[in-house]
């Protein structure tokens, strides 16, 4: 089976109301940041989805909402 892109997985899951979870590497690529940066985001409260195995997953919509909230807080501070 060929590897699906994030867009393909999103389209497949859309009718169920779910969204694909991203790995740390995928989140790093999405935002163009390092592993260290993602780790700092998690320490600062970035939402992480629990997994039954080693590693962590990120819901892109939840991460985007968290980042927007942080941006608002910075603007009002």
SVG drawing of the C-alpha trace seen along z (x, -y; Angstrom):
<svg xmlns="http://www.w3.org/2000/svg" viewBox="-19 -44 35 46">
<polyline fill="none" stroke="black" stroke-width="0.4" points="0.0,0.0 1.3,-3.4 1.8,-6.1 -1.0,-8.6 -0.5,-12.3 -1.9,-14.3 -4.5,-15.8 -5.5,-12.3 -5.9,-11.1 -7.9,-14.2 -10.3,-13.6 -10.8,-10.0 -11.5,-10.8 -13.7,-13.9 -17.0,-12.0 -16.3,-10.6 -15.7,-14.0 -12.1,-12.9 -8.8,-14.4 -5.5,-12.6 -3.0,-13.0 0.5,-14.2 3.8,-12.8 6.4,-15.1 8.3,-15.0 5.1,-16.0 4.4,-18.9 8.1,-20.0 7.7,-19.9 4.4,-21.7 5.8,-24.7 9.4,-24.5 10.7,-24.2 13.1,-21.8 12.4,-19.0 13.6,-21.3 10.9,-23.8 8.1,-21.2 9.4,-20.0 9.3,-23.6 5.7,-24.0 4.6,-20.8 6.2,-22.1 4.3,-25.4 1.0,-23.5 0.7,-22.6 -2.1,-19.9 -0.8,-16.3 -2.9,-13.3 -2.1,-10.2 -1.0,-7.1 -0.8,-3.4 2.8,-3.3 6.0,-5.3 5.8,-8.8 3.2,-11.4 0.7,-12.7 -0.8,-16.1 -4.2,-17.1 -3.4,-19.9 -6.7,-21.8 -6.0,-21.8 -2.4,-22.9 -3.6,-25.8 -6.2,-26.9 -3.5,-26.8 -1.1,-28.9 -3.9,-31.4 -4.7,-31.7 -1.0,-32.3 -0.8,-34.9 -3.8,-36.7 -2.3,-36.6 1.0,-38.1 -0.9,-40.9 -2.9,-41.8 0.1,-41.6"/>
</svg>
